[in-house]
């Protein structure tokens, strides 16, 4: 039997409520099936970034732009995910990004 797991991805930030240019820690998701993401963007958030996925941590592909709250699928072939911030800005107090799926 598979159990659901949700992993919080930390958006690169300065600790004072601002997203900073850079990439987050890489999160391993190869132990999951039926993968997806859930992004909640706070009102007033001004940063620009993407959720990215990789098979081997060598090439990174955009899964979703973090421009608005939403949910979506993460391709089964992705073994790793990260957040990449391209333009710094306000993070917002309620901004959160989760990746989840069924643990194999």
Order of alpha helices (4+ residues) and beta strands (2+ residues): beta-beta-beta-beta-beta-beta-beta-beta-beta-beta-beta
